[in-house]
């Protein structure tokens, strides 16, 4: 029996790098897409013993089937689609967030349908794809699988300027990208088309050790940076609901081998998997950091609207997708601080 062959997009990023690490550790053959040739060297340097189980291919854009044709040739069995635009100051909502998120997702699904060897597509989404835009104003809000269709968003409404603007744009793009996945499945079912199984992973705020960030002492990137900045600000920028990057990667890799019997509609519907670590409050995080990392300056004095953490049922991730026990939240905070403090 041949070794399963996995195409991974987004392996240059925080989550993708950990997914690649775990996929190689499990023995998978991998092919990684990068946007630029110079990104390949860093990936190869992190996996010197991978040998011919690690291929790297340049795909400048992922928004059309033609761009993905070469990447899927040679009998790819599974796709891990992790690449997605991250919040950046000044990006236009439509062209900077929605279009690349939606178009790349649909292109990956269309390409997978065109290659019969592809059995399953695992897409990195977010719990934001299952939450209304105002969820953070509702203490203890419960995010549930299957709630995307109930969410109302209008991309034509201007996003207010201010520190939260990019987060709002990103949130909108996650809702619409996941809805595009749901629409794609519905359209395929209506035509009775043969399609690969689809699993979407919905992590909370992902923190922890960053394999793309070798230098101890910073600067941190992405959500790691947001959590550090929240500790050094009078109030946090995001809820304290978090999940360790190691657990998020474990769900992705476990989704490759999960039995079809565990999937929604036996693989004919999108299977959503929420990934969330144990409950923790900002007050607990602050106390932990002050006690264990006294050299790290903590200025946070209030959790503002984030007093009661958002929550979810993670039964599916724990029962069926490889994470019987999520890392304790403060262990994840420690992994972040260990890498980003002297």
ZALUMKOL-995050 format. One line per 8 residues: number of its first residue (from 0); for each residue z, y, x of C-alpha. Coordinates in nm, 4 decimals. Layout:
BEGIN
NUM	Z Y X  ...;
***
This chain:
BEGIN
0	0.0000 0.0000 0.0000  -0.1047 0.3365 0.1474  0.1436 0.6148 0.2101  0.1355 0.8724 -0.0736  -0.0560 1.1890 0.0179  0.0880 1.5258 -0.0936  -0.0728 1.8706 -0.0937  0.1855 2.1504 -0.0581;
8	0.1202 2.5190 -0.1209  0.3746 2.7811 -0.0164  0.5199 2.5877 0.2796  0.5376 2.9105 0.4818  0.8094 3.0341 0.2438  1.1804 2.9652 0.2026  1.1665 2.6918 -0.0626  0.8375 2.5465 0.0581;
16	0.9611 2.5015 0.4150  1.2597 2.2992 0.2939  1.0380 2.0944 0.0604  0.8021 2.0115 0.3478  1.0974 1.9121 0.5663  1.2307 1.6730 0.3020  0.8881 1.5332 0.2119  0.8226 1.4441 0.5759;
24	1.1712 1.2941 0.6043  1.0862 1.0699 0.3068  0.7730 0.9483 0.4831  0.5047 1.1259 0.2801  0.1719 1.2233 0.4301  0.1373 1.5969 0.3780  -0.1348 1.8577 0.3770  -0.0165 2.2186 0.3797;
32	-0.2185 2.5234 0.2775  -0.1770 2.8504 0.4672  -0.3433 3.1843 0.4014  -0.4032 3.2637 0.7703  -0.4681 3.0445 1.0721  -0.1826 3.2014 1.2687  0.0689 3.0680 1.0164  -0.0114 2.7114 1.1165;
40	0.1582 2.7315 1.4575  0.5020 2.8060 1.3126  0.4802 2.5112 1.0728  0.3704 2.2730 1.3480  0.6506 2.3973 1.5744  0.9103 2.3084 1.3093  0.7772 1.9518 1.2838  0.6834 1.8361 1.6346;
48	0.7259 1.4674 1.5469  0.5205 1.4676 1.2259  0.2014 1.3588 1.3999  -0.0853 1.2789 1.1653  0.1456 1.2939 0.8612  0.1131 1.6737 0.8703  -0.2227 1.8430 0.8174  -0.2681 2.2176 0.7832;
56	-0.5654 2.3789 0.6125  -0.6477 2.7472 0.5663  -0.6971 2.8503 0.2035  -0.6976 3.2328 0.1893  -0.6605 3.2417 -0.1901  -0.5483 2.9833 -0.4425  -0.6943 3.1466 -0.7518  -1.0069 2.9384 -0.8050;
64	-1.1052 2.5730 -0.8052  -1.3683 2.6169 -0.5333  -1.1050 2.7400 -0.2879  -0.9020 2.4243 -0.3471  -1.1837 2.1708 -0.3260  -1.1487 2.0987 0.0461  -0.7699 2.1004 0.0219  -0.7781 1.8205 -0.2366;
72	-1.0427 1.6052 -0.0732  -0.9554 1.2767 0.0912  -0.7435 1.1210 -0.1810  -0.4528 1.3582 -0.2449  -0.2069 1.1833 -0.4801  0.0331 1.4672 -0.5635  0.0405 1.8458 -0.5560  0.3519 2.0536 -0.4927;
80	0.2486 2.4056 -0.5964  0.5223 2.6308 -0.4599  0.3270 2.9427 -0.3609  0.3839 3.2466 -0.5829  0.4066 3.6245 -0.5329  0.7568 3.7458 -0.4507  0.9007 4.0878 -0.5407  0.7712 4.3612 -0.3126;
88	0.8046 4.7381 -0.3575  0.5041 4.9057 -0.5113  0.3107 4.6049 -0.6375  0.1203 4.6591 -0.9606  0.2497 4.4401 -1.2444  -0.0894 4.3017 -1.3442  -0.2745 4.2768 -1.0133  0.0231 4.2198 -0.7838;
96	0.2317 3.9820 -0.9936  0.0762 3.8425 -1.3112  -0.2796 3.7756 -1.1927  -0.1946 3.5862 -0.8716  0.0857 3.3886 -1.0376  -0.1185 3.2898 -1.3437  -0.4575 3.2445 -1.1795  -0.3302 3.0305 -0.8922;
104	-0.1341 2.8069 -1.1298  -0.4313 2.7517 -1.3595  -0.6642 2.6993 -1.0620  -0.4359 2.4311 -0.9187  -0.4222 2.2554 -1.2552  -0.7991 2.2781 -1.3032  -0.8592 2.1472 -0.9525  -0.6146 1.8622 -1.0049;
112	-0.7968 1.7652 -1.3245  -1.1237 1.7561 -1.1306  -0.9824 1.5141 -0.8710  -0.8957 1.1795 -1.0355  -0.6825 1.0776 -0.7361  -0.4204 1.3407 -0.8289  -0.1510 1.1697 -1.0349  0.1025 1.4483 -1.0741;
120	0.1412 1.8237 -1.0188  0.4866 1.9718 -0.9525  0.5018 2.3491 -0.9974  0.7798 2.5760 -0.8747  0.8744 2.8049 -1.1607  1.2095 2.9769 -1.2196  1.4843 2.9934 -1.4784  1.3483 3.3430 -1.5377;
128	1.0515 3.1705 -1.7049  1.2995 3.0448 -1.9661  1.5057 3.3621 -2.0114  1.4483 3.6892 -2.2013  1.4112 4.0063 -1.9978  1.7560 4.1259 -2.1095  1.9437 3.8021 -2.0367  2.1565 3.9675 -1.7668;
136	2.3127 4.1965 -2.0276  2.4432 3.8918 -2.2142  2.7467 3.7495 -2.0256  2.7442 3.3721 -2.0089  2.3874 3.3480 -2.1417  2.2699 2.9846 -2.1576  1.9182 2.9229 -2.0243  1.7585 2.6174 -2.1837;
144	1.4567 2.4008 -2.1162  1.1800 2.4483 -2.3702  1.2531 2.8128 -2.4502  0.9501 2.9843 -2.2955  0.7493 3.0050 -2.6187  1.0261 3.2060 -2.7830  1.0170 3.4830 -2.5212  0.8420 3.8092 -2.6048;
152	0.6765 4.0069 -2.3240  0.4131 4.2792 -2.3381  0.2565 4.3473 -1.9959  0.1016 4.6678 -2.1272  0.4429 4.8333 -2.1704  0.5207 5.0401 -1.8570  0.8057 4.9071 -1.6442  1.0685 5.1809 -1.5858;
160	1.0963 5.3071 -1.2292  1.4109 5.2299 -1.0368  1.5739 4.9620 -0.8207  1.5272 4.6919 -1.0854  1.1539 4.7530 -1.1370  1.0224 4.4825 -0.9042  1.2668 4.2278 -1.0451  1.1429 4.3024 -1.3974;
168	0.7799 4.2647 -1.2894  0.8588 3.9368 -1.1184  1.0442 3.8139 -1.4279  0.7452 3.8939 -1.6499  0.5099 3.7117 -1.4140  0.7272 3.3978 -1.4177  0.7330 3.3927 -1.7984  0.3554 3.4321 -1.8205;
176	0.2730 3.1866 -1.5404  0.4801 2.9169 -1.7073  0.3265 2.9966 -2.0439  -0.0152 2.9533 -1.8825  0.0938 2.6038 -1.7761  0.2033 2.5225 -2.1311  -0.1227 2.6604 -2.2707  -0.3244 2.4552 -2.0209;
184	-0.1522 2.1345 -2.1298  -0.2016 2.2182 -2.4986  -0.5724 2.2867 -2.4449  -0.6188 1.9612 -2.2546  -0.4393 1.7638 -2.5255  -0.6542 1.9245 -2.7953  -0.9653 1.8032 -2.6099  -0.8066 1.4640 -2.5384;
192	-0.8773 1.5144 -2.1691  -0.7384 1.2905 -1.8984  -0.5023 1.5084 -1.6940  -0.2377 1.4604 -1.4256  0.1294 1.4622 -1.5175  0.2932 1.8040 -1.4844  0.6526 1.8795 -1.3847  0.7880 2.2338 -1.3539;
200	1.1037 2.3062 -1.1527  1.3173 2.5979 -1.2714  1.5761 2.6984 -1.0105  1.8338 2.9724 -1.0466  1.8746 3.2194 -0.7586  1.8001 3.0091 -0.4491  2.0062 3.0703 -0.1362  2.1023 2.8847 0.1800;
208	1.9762 2.8053 0.5278  1.6215 2.9358 0.5775  1.4001 2.7129 0.7936  1.1463 2.9953 0.8293  1.4116 3.2247 0.9797  1.5202 3.0787 1.3150  1.6959 3.3813 1.4621  2.0700 3.3885 1.3985;
216	2.1876 3.7274 1.2834  1.9041 3.8334 1.0567  1.7293 3.9883 0.8930  1.7494 3.7643 0.5875  1.4627 3.7457 0.3405  1.4127 3.7123 -0.0342  1.7095 3.6073 -0.2458  1.9177 3.5487 0.0671;
224	1.8786 3.9171 0.1477  1.9627 4.0150 -0.2110  2.2874 3.8169 -0.1997  2.3899 3.9679 0.1332  2.3026 4.3170 0.0071  2.5034 4.2514 -0.3097  2.8107 4.1777 -0.0991  2.7617 4.4998 0.0958;
232	2.7015 4.7097 -0.2161  2.9737 4.8295 -0.4569  2.8160 4.6005 -0.7195  2.5790 4.2988 -0.7113  2.2112 4.3226 -0.7931  2.1820 3.9801 -0.9565  2.4022 3.7265 -1.1376  2.6175 3.4936 -0.9297;
240	2.4381 3.1877 -1.0731  2.2859 3.0245 -0.7660  2.1515 2.6969 -0.6313  2.1216 2.5633 -0.2781  1.7692 2.5488 -0.1354  1.8383 2.1905 -0.0228  1.8975 2.0846 -0.3830  1.5886 2.2662 -0.5080;
248	1.3788 2.0864 -0.2482  1.5382 1.7541 -0.3398  1.4307 1.7995 -0.7031  1.0731 1.8720 -0.5931  1.0490 1.5681 -0.3673  1.2211 1.3411 -0.6206  0.9686 1.4570 -0.8808  0.6940 1.2943 -0.6726;
256	0.8381 0.9482 -0.7228  1.0069 0.9824 -1.0628  0.8990 0.7219 -1.3157  0.6527 0.8380 -1.5785  0.8947 0.6971 -1.8343  1.1298 0.9869 -1.7525  0.8705 1.2534 -1.8284  0.8182 1.4394 -2.1539;
264	0.5604 1.2715 -2.3720  0.5125 1.0052 -2.1035  0.3417 1.2688 -1.8928  0.1344 1.4287 -2.1689  0.3601 1.7337 -2.1899  0.5188 1.9627 -1.9336  0.8483 1.8244 -1.8031  1.0858 2.1110 -1.7243;
272	1.3730 2.0562 -1.4783  1.6447 2.3204 -1.4351  1.8174 2.3381 -1.0957  2.1518 2.5171 -1.0846  2.4566 2.4812 -0.8642  2.8181 2.4681 -0.9850  2.9647 2.7729 -1.1568  3.0878 3.0508 -0.9294;
280	3.1777 3.4162 -0.9883  3.1120 3.7128 -0.7659  3.4882 3.7552 -0.7339  3.5119 3.4035 -0.5872  3.2218 3.4683 -0.3505  3.3765 3.7963 -0.2296  3.7162 3.6341 -0.1681  3.5541 3.3436 0.0194;
288	3.3479 3.5704 0.2445  3.6402 3.8021 0.3235  3.8581 3.5074 0.4222  3.6033 3.3069 0.6189  3.3688 3.5734 0.7594  3.5944 3.8698 0.8422  3.3300 4.0295 1.0652  3.0900 4.0593 0.7705;
296	3.1396 4.3877 0.5878  3.2035 4.3382 0.2157  3.1922 4.6502 -0.0030  3.1607 4.4893 -0.3449  3.4365 4.6013 -0.5805  3.2897 4.5130 -0.9207  3.0502 4.2567 -1.0608  2.9282 4.5040 -1.3242;
304	2.7239 4.3290 -1.5944  2.7440 3.9998 -1.4030  3.1091 3.9149 -1.4726  3.0367 3.5887 -1.6545  2.7683 3.3774 -1.4820  2.4568 3.2622 -1.6624  2.4622 2.8860 -1.7149  2.2481 2.5839 -1.8058;
312	2.2585 2.2124 -1.8685  2.1382 2.0374 -1.5510  2.1593 1.6822 -1.6866  1.7928 1.6074 -1.6232  1.8027 1.7172 -1.2577  2.1164 1.5136 -1.1948  2.0190 1.2045 -1.3921  1.6489 1.1739 -1.3183;
320	1.5471 1.4048 -1.0333  1.7443 1.3237 -0.7242  2.0517 1.5508 -0.7339  2.3529 1.3512 -0.8573  2.5749 1.6277 -0.7223  2.4668 1.9832 -0.6444  2.6087 2.1452 -0.3317  2.9252 2.3444 -0.4085;
328	2.8314 2.7106 -0.4500  3.0540 2.8297 -0.1668  2.8957 2.5732 0.0683  2.5623 2.7410 -0.0050  2.7141 3.0828 0.0614  2.8525 2.9480 0.3898  2.5088 2.8172 0.4921  2.3676 3.1635 0.4258;
336	2.6405 3.3468 0.6177  2.6391 3.1024 0.9089  2.2751 3.1825 0.9722  2.2982 3.5568 0.9132  2.6163 3.6609 1.0899  2.6915 3.6699 1.4612;
***
